[in-house]
Amino acid sequence: MYDGMYYYDGRIRYSEVDSEGKLTIVSLLDYFQDCSTFHSEDLGLGVEYLREHGLVWVLASWQIVVERSPRLCERVEIGTAPYEFKAFMGMRNFAMTTPQGECLAKANSVWTLLDVNTGKPALPTEEMLNGYVIREKLDMEYAPRKIVIPGEGTRREPIVVKKHHLDTNHHVNNGQYVAMALEFVPEHFPIHQLRAEYKRQAFLDTVLVPRVAVGERSVTVDLSDEQGAMYFTAEFTA
């Protein structure tokens, strides 16, 4: 465990593992996202608080580094802590460890606070600044937030956003974007790092056109609409 983090305990479920019995990258992301949700709810700064104040936190980017994928039924501890507020942006670390202290994965994330009525960035409230205790940044190699797409990429079959892709904010959930991109990663590709950049919110019936670039040690997937507006980019690195 890392000092100062908010933690909860978990156990790897059958529904969260791949064909080899290891936790999937999407399920790992879900653990981290749930951890930040639990943290906010326990502070009284969760979904209802944001709704009452006309605010929403929108994810701008993920960087997740996997040291070892836990296996089915393995017990884990999931932690999170914010490490910086900068105007309307919030930065948050995550970690998954074993009860014995082995680090399984670390992550960095960048979030933007928006006014739901105007769609424009908003400053954190006094309750947020007082409630979220800033902790020291995790020791990890921080990658650039922007993802460079190598070449043109290969166009794939369009994806239509369905109801099951949406979350409580009625746009595509962060993990669902990654799940879409993961469909284009070759089987048995060993994912050591995921970088994800969120550029635009996609809603019900939005048509997303994938462009996929496969390299020796990386797979990059971009999701844009037919007019070329970019919604999401992911880079999976071995």
Residue, then its C-alpha position, 0 to 999 in steps of 0.5 A: m500500500y502507498d501512504g495517504m491513498y484511499y483504498y478498498d479491497g477487491r478479489i478478481r472475479y471470473s467475469e473480469v478475466d481473459s481466456e488465460g484467467k488473468l485480469t483484463i485491462v478493461s477490468l483493471l480500468d474499471y477497478f480504478q474508476d470505481c475507486s475514484t467513485f467510492h472516494s468521491e462518494d465517501l467524501g460527499l462529493g460524488v454523483e449527487y453533489l455534482r448533479e446539484h451543482g451542475l458539474v461533471w468530471v470528464l476524463a481527459s487521459w489515462q496512463i496505466v502501467v501493468e507490472r503483473s496481471p492478477r489472476l482469478c480469485e486473487r485478492v487485491e487492494i485498489g488505491t487512489a489519491p489526487y496529487e494536483f489541482k490546476a485551474f479546472m483540471g484535476m490530476r489523480n494517481f491510482a495503484m493496485t497492489t497485493p495485500q503483501g504489498e506487491c505493486l501490480a499496476k500504477a496509473n496516472s489520470v487527468w480530469t476536467l471539471l465542466d459546467v453541464n449547462t454551458g459545457k465550459p470548464a469550471l473551477p473546483t468548489e471550496e468543498m472539493l478543494n477542502g475535501y480532496v487532500i492532495r498527496e505526493k505523486l506516485d513514483m512512475e515514469y509519466a508519459p506525455r498526455k498527447i498520443v501521436i498516431p503513426g501514419e494513416g492507419t487502417r480504417r475498420e468497420p464503423i461502431v455505432v454507440k448503443k445504450h450499453h456504452l453509456d454511463t450516468n452522464h449519458h455519454v460513452n463510458n471511459g472503459q467502453y472506449v477502451a473496450m472498443a479499441l481493444e477489439f483491434v489488438p491482436e490476440h495474446f498481445p502482452i499489454h504492459q502500458l495503456r495510454a488513452e486520450y479522450k477528446r470529445q464526448a460521444f452520445l447515443d447513436t454516434v457513429l465512430v470510425p476506427r483507424v488502426a496502426v499496428g507496430e512491432r511493440s504497439v497498437t494505436v487505435d483512433l476513433s473519429d466520426e465520418q467528418g474526421a472529428m476525433y473522439f478517442t485515441a488509445e495506445f497499447t504497448a507491449 
